[in-house]
Amino acid sequence: MSLVRVHNFSVSLDGFGTGEGQQLEAPFGHAGSRLMEWAFGTRTFRAMGLHGEGQASFGVDEAFASQWGTGVGVEIMGRNKFGPQRGPWEDKEWKGWWGDNPVFHTPVVVLTHHPRPTLEMEGGTTFHFIDADPATALEKARELAPGLDVRIGGGADTVRQFLEADLIDHMHIAVVPIILGRGERLWDGLEGLDERFDIESTTSPAGVVHMVFTRRGSR
């Protein structure tokens, strides 16, 4: 059976995976780019065309960032990772944040209460829009990429739903040394999560704590 994985998901010290006020000009709300600056400096993200203005970073951050695509055949993401719209699709020309050739190069399952036709993009990325619970979405994802691992891409609510359903086998969370104070929290309602996973942590020179959760009994 393929694994269900989370990679490079960043949260603030107070547990927020995105800031308040997500919109077209601010994909992470008031957090800006601060949650992802550690990743934007890595060779992996720069190769995908995702980078900030800071200097390149290597070592620990690169080691974690580079595992994002290894063995992954499909991603599941929430509606608000795909775009800033909520409710019925008003802008049907919107094709995501990533341009005509998205970084995934795999099928992507987008969870939404407002399904729309499949969207084929350059580079092998195809977005499938479905209204489904986590277990049903996972079944669909495995049909799209049989035998390969499934990545849960976010946002915070989507990752939390899959954790609540006990469907995640491996999870990498990057705890970034900032305080956001408001936004979308990851950990709410997940008391006892530590009892299901073995947890290891590594700190990078930038102060980012890379936490790896491995489902107990899966090694």
C-alpha positions in Angstrom: 0.0 0.0 0.0 1.3 3.4 -0.9 2.1 5.9 1.9 0.2 9.1 2.7 2.8 11.9 3.3 3.0 15.6 4.3 6.2 17.5 3.3 7.5 21.0 3.9 4.3 22.1 5.7 5.3 25.2 7.7 3.7 26.5 10.9 4.5 29.4 13.2 5.6 28.9 16.8 1.9 29.4 17.8 0.7 26.8 15.3 -0.6 28.8 12.4 -0.2 27.3 8.9 -1.3 30.5 7.2 -2.1 34.0 8.3 -5.4 35.9 8.4 -6.7 37.6 5.3 -5.7 35.2 2.4 -6.3 36.9 -0.9 -4.9 37.1 -4.4 -2.1 39.5 -3.5 -1.4 37.6 -0.2 -1.6 33.8 -0.6 -0.5 33.4 3.1 -2.5 36.3 4.4 -0.8 38.7 6.8 2.1 36.1 7.2 3.4 37.1 3.8 6.3 34.9 2.8 7.7 34.4 6.3 6.4 30.9 6.7 8.2 29.7 3.6 11.4 31.7 3.5 13.4 28.8 4.8 12.3 26.7 1.8 12.5 29.4 -0.9 16.3 29.5 -0.4 16.8 25.8 -1.1 18.0 24.5 -4.5 14.8 22.3 -4.6 12.4 25.3 -4.5 14.6 27.5 -6.7 14.6 24.7 -9.3 10.8 24.8 -9.2 10.8 28.6 -9.7 9.7 29.2 -6.2 12.1 31.5 -4.5 12.3 34.7 -2.5 14.9 37.5 -2.4 17.1 35.9 0.3 20.3 34.0 -0.2 20.4 30.3 -1.1 20.3 27.9 1.9 21.6 24.3 2.0 22.3 21.7 4.6 19.4 20.7 6.8 16.8 22.8 5.1 17.8 21.5 1.7 17.8 17.9 2.9 14.2 18.2 4.0 12.9 20.3 1.1 14.3 17.8 -1.4 12.1 15.0 -0.2 9.0 16.7 -1.4 8.6 14.8 -4.7 10.4 11.6 -4.1 8.1 8.6 -4.8 5.0 10.9 -4.9 2.5 10.3 -7.7 -0.4 12.5 -6.7 -1.2 15.4 -4.4 -4.4 16.2 -2.5 -4.9 19.8 -1.6 -7.7 22.0 -0.2 -9.6 24.6 -2.2 -7.7 27.5 -0.7 -4.3 26.1 -1.6 -5.5 26.1 -5.3 -6.7 29.7 -5.1 -8.2 32.5 -3.0 -11.8 32.1 -4.2 -14.4 30.8 -1.8 -17.9 29.6 -2.6 -19.1 29.1 -6.2 -16.4 29.7 -8.9 -16.8 33.3 -10.0 -13.5 33.4 -11.9 -13.5 30.2 -14.0 -10.3 31.3 -15.8 -8.3 30.9 -12.6 -5.8 28.0 -12.9 -3.9 28.2 -9.7 -1.0 30.2 -8.3 1.7 28.4 -10.3 1.2 29.6 -13.9 0.7 27.4 -17.0 3.2 24.8 -16.0 2.6 24.0 -12.3 5.3 22.5 -10.1 3.5 19.2 -9.4 3.8 17.4 -12.7 1.3 14.8 -11.4 -2.4 14.6 -10.9 -3.7 16.9 -8.1 -7.0 16.3 -6.3 -8.5 19.6 -5.2 -11.1 19.3 -2.4 -14.1 21.7 -2.9 -17.8 21.8 -2.2 -18.1 23.2 -5.7 -16.7 20.6 -8.2 -15.8 21.8 -11.7 -14.4 20.1 -14.8 -10.9 18.6 -14.8 -8.2 21.1 -15.7 -5.2 19.9 -17.7 -2.1 22.0 -17.5 1.4 21.8 -19.0 4.1 19.5 -17.6 1.7 16.7 -16.7 -0.3 18.4 -14.0 -4.0 17.7 -14.1 -6.3 19.2 -11.4 -9.4 17.1 -10.4 -12.0 19.0 -8.4 -14.1 16.8 -6.1 -16.4 17.1 -3.1 -15.3 14.2 -0.8 -14.3 13.3 2.7 -10.7 12.4 3.3 -11.1 8.6 2.9 -12.9 9.0 -0.5 -10.4 11.6 -1.7 -7.6 9.2 -0.8 -9.3 6.4 -2.8 -9.6 8.7 -5.8 -5.9 9.8 -5.5 -4.7 6.2 -5.4 -6.7 5.4 -8.5 -4.9 8.3 -10.3 -1.4 7.2 -9.3 -1.6 3.5 -8.4 1.3 2.2 -6.3 2.9 5.7 -5.7 2.7 7.7 -2.6 0.1 10.4 -1.9 1.1 13.8 -0.7 -1.3 15.9 1.4 -0.3 19.4 0.3 -2.4 21.6 2.6 -3.6 24.0 3.8 -3.9 23.6 7.5 -7.5 22.5 7.5 -6.9 19.8 4.9 -3.9 18.4 6.8 -5.9 18.5 10.0 -8.8 16.6 8.5 -6.5 13.8 7.3 -4.9 13.6 10.7 -8.3 13.4 12.4 -9.2 10.6 10.0 -5.9 8.8 10.9 -4.8 8.6 7.3 -1.3 10.0 7.4 1.7 7.8 7.6 4.6 10.3 7.5 4.6 14.0 8.1 7.3 16.7 8.0 6.3 19.9 9.8 8.7 22.9 9.7 8.2 25.1 12.8 9.3 28.6 11.8 10.5 31.0 14.6 7.8 33.6 14.1 4.5 34.5 16.0 1.5 35.1 13.8 -1.3 35.4 16.4 -4.1 34.7 14.0 -4.9 32.7 10.9 -5.5 29.0 10.3 -4.2 26.8 13.1 -3.0 23.2 12.4 -3.1 21.5 15.8 -6.6 22.4 17.1 -8.6 19.2 18.1 -5.6 16.9 17.7 -4.9 16.0 21.3 -3.1 12.7 21.7 -1.5 12.9 18.2 1.9 12.1 19.8 0.5 8.7 20.9 0.1 7.7 17.2 3.5 8.8 15.9 7.2 8.6 16.7 8.5 12.1 16.5 12.0 13.3 15.7 13.2 16.9 15.4 16.2 18.6 13.8 17.0 22.4 14.0 18.5 24.3 11.1 20.9 27.2 11.5 18.0 29.5 10.6 16.2 28.4 13.7 13.6 26.3 11.9 12.7 23.1 13.7 12.0 20.3 11.3 9.7 17.8 13.0 9.2 14.3 11.4 6.2 12.3 12.5 6.3 8.6 11.5 3.3 6.4 12.2 4.2 3.8 14.9 4.5 0.4 13.5 5.1 1.6 9.9 8.9 1.2 10.0 
